[in-house]
Structure formats: structure tokens, C-alpha cells
């Protein structure tokens, strides 16, 4: 070898030494190639995780990257509803031309004191019931007991409630709020503008609760049927109510679908969905880790999205 213009006296490497050097370099390159492949796999995994959102995973929409977070509102000290000084809007008596049916109910019940004699008859109170196709006015006779002087009024039939909404109008309202997903205020607008049935927002909300209570028994039957099915689907999604983050769970089969609203996303809420018992059959779920705690048979969905 040349060094400073002269031939170096360093000994030349032997053939075996060169082979050893090449073998060592080959081993180093092989190790580096394996490390590169491992790093590529990690980058791909992190890229999939970065691109994961509510449309391709079980993450709630609030976890999407780039979603503008809402500022947490300070809790108000005022109670919901009309505030002090608010002008009330009571329900006005319907005009006679809007009444399609009139039913008079005379005073026939005995007084609480046990006497039937009534005087000061002829005073009638009205109760209007709004239906989808007709408006019924119940005229209730009122009078005063001749013995105890207590005023009493005829009773409505058992099938008629004190609410202004009839059964068919109530069914339409509950269908809009519960099935279609229309807000209560928009439901009020539909009843007023389309059907010409003016009811208050509070009435829509109150009767919705009554329908919910009436459907409790068939909902329980549907829940039991879904749990007993051979194959059922389980999923959850997040939403907000009055600024509070909640989770809704869905249990679905070919015949029934049961929705559980306003729960959390933890194992305690899933236990309520499963009624705390061992789940029979196969449940189709995503890869949410909470499902693994219950040990039931699962068929994973979203497999292609997870690859």
C-alpha cells in the first residue's frame, strides 16, 4: 500500500481474513435489515393508529383527531324551565268550529258523604282531547251535594286521561321522538303545522315519559329474547347530554334490537346490558377490550380495518 508517496510495509490481509470481514459485514447488514423491517412494521402500526377514527373503529366521535373540543360550560344555578318574570302561555279553550265530536257526561256518582241529592246543576266543565283526525270535547256536569255542600264533577271514562293528547296523537308524537329521532321542539312544530294540533313542549316531554313507562314490559321481553339468541351483535358509541359524556349500547339480533342510552363505557354498563349473567351463544363485537373481561364466545368484526 502507498503512504506518503512510498510503499507501506503493512502486511496484506490474507484470504481467510477477508472472508471473515465479509461475513461480519454480511451479519451486520442482515441485522440492520431485520431492524429496518421491524421499524417499518412499527411505523405502519402507528400510522394505522393515527388514522383511526370513529368511522373505522369503535372510538367515539369525540376522540377524532382534529375535532374541535367544546368549552366546558359553567353549570347554571338556575333551574330548567320558565324563569322568574317569564310570561306564561296557557292552553286556550278551542273554538267550537274545531270540535268534531261532543260527549256529555252527566253527574251520576254518589257524593263521598253517601248521598245522591245534588243541586246547582247545569254548570259544565269541558275537557278537550286532540286526536290525529278529530277533536273530542267531553262536557262534564258539575253540581253541589245537598247535604255536605261539597262540589263535585262527573268523571271521565277510564280510557280517557286528563291529558290533551289522544291515544293516536300520542302515538304519532312518540314515534317522532323515539323512532325517527326528531327533537321535542320539532315534534311540537310538526303537530302544530302539519296536523293543526297545538300542544306545549312540556306536554310532549311528559307524555313521552308515559309511553316509555308503558313500553317497559315489552322492552324487557325484547331484551331477554336478544340475550337468548344464538347470535347477537354488541356495540357502543359515545354522545353528550347537557355537556356530560355518555355512552349508548346496542344489542341486536335478526328479530329485535335493544338500545341502552345514557350509560358509561365501562364494564359495569356492559354488565347491565348482559343482566350480569353469562352470555349464551356467540356475540359479534369489535376489539374493545372490555368485552374480553366477560369471557363469552365472540366473533370479531372490523377485522379488515384492523389489519
Secondary structure by P-SEA (a helix, b strand, c coil): ccccccccccccccaaaaaaaaaaaaaaaaaaaaaaaaaaaaaaaaaaaaacccccccccccccccccccccccccccccccccccccccccccccccccbbbbbcccccccccccccccccbbbbbbbbcccbbbbbbbbbbbbccccbbbbbbcccccccccccaaaaaaaaaaaccccccaaaaaaaaaccccccccaaaaaaaaaaaaaaaaaaaaaaaaaaaaccbbbbbccccccccbbbbbbbbbcccbbbbbccccccaaaaaaaacccccccbbbbcccccccccccbbbbccccccc
